[in-house]
Amino acid sequence: MDFMNRVKSGATDVGQRAQKAGRDHRTRVETAQARERVESLLRDLGLAVYLEHRDGPSADATTEIERLTGAIARHEAESGPIPAELTARA
């Protein structure tokens, strides 16, 4: 019976490690997806600000800038602050 107890214990340990690995992977994927979303929002905001500067103020540009800044604020509220390397000036 001692052998079977060790086998069961080993199987339980392997199962727990597999679950932890799955959770860790899911966290990394979610973090990468959140980063991609905020990068996209920041890129779109930069483009909207540039176009407004180039073409002059317009209601559409102002609306788009407000929409994007709101989306970025929501992202920060849900996912935490924007990573420093995305906000550093080159």
N, C-alpha and C positions, 0 to 999 in steps of 0.2 A: 504493500500500500504506500510505503514511503516514496517509491519511485513515481507512482501515479500522482501523488500530491505535488511533487516537484514539477512534473509535466504540466499539471493544471496551473500551478503558480507561474511557471514560465510562459504558458499561453496567455494568462491574464496580463502579465507584464508586457508581452509583445503587443497585445491588444491595446493596452493603455498608451504605449509609445506610438502606435499607429494613429490613435485618436488625437494625441497631442500634435503629431506631425501634420495631420489633416487640419487641425485648428490653426497651427502656425502658418501653413500654406495659405489658408483662406484669409488670414490677416494680412499676409504679404500681398496677395492679389487685391484685396480691398484697398490697401494703402496705395498701391500702384494705380488703381483705377481712380481714386480720389485725386491723386497728383495729376493724372492726365486730364481730369475734368477741370481742375483749377488752372492748369497751364492753358487749356483751350479758352477758358473764360478770360484770362489775363491777355492772351493773344488777341482775342476779339475786342476786348476793351481798348487795347493799344491801337488797333486798327480804327475803331470808331472815333477815338480821340484824334488820331492823325487826320482822318477824313474830315472831321469837323474843323480842325485847324486849317486844312488845305482849302476846303470848300466854303468855309464860313459856317456860323451857327445855323441850325435848322431844327425844327420841332422833331423831325425823325431822328436826327443824330442825338439830340438831348434825351429823347425817350429811350433810345438804344443804350446810351451810356448809363442812364438810371437803371435800366433793366439789368445790365451786366454788373453794375456795382452792387445791386440788390442780391443778385445770384452769388456773387463772391462773398458778400456778408453772410448769406445763408450757409454757404459752404464752410466758412470759418466757424460758424455757430455749431454746425454738425460734425465737422472733421478736425477742428482745431485750427491754429494759425497757419498761414501760408508758410511753407518752408523758406528759410532765410535765403537760400541760394536762388530762389525764384524772384525775390524782391530786391536783391543786391544790384546795384548799378554797375555796369561794366566800365 
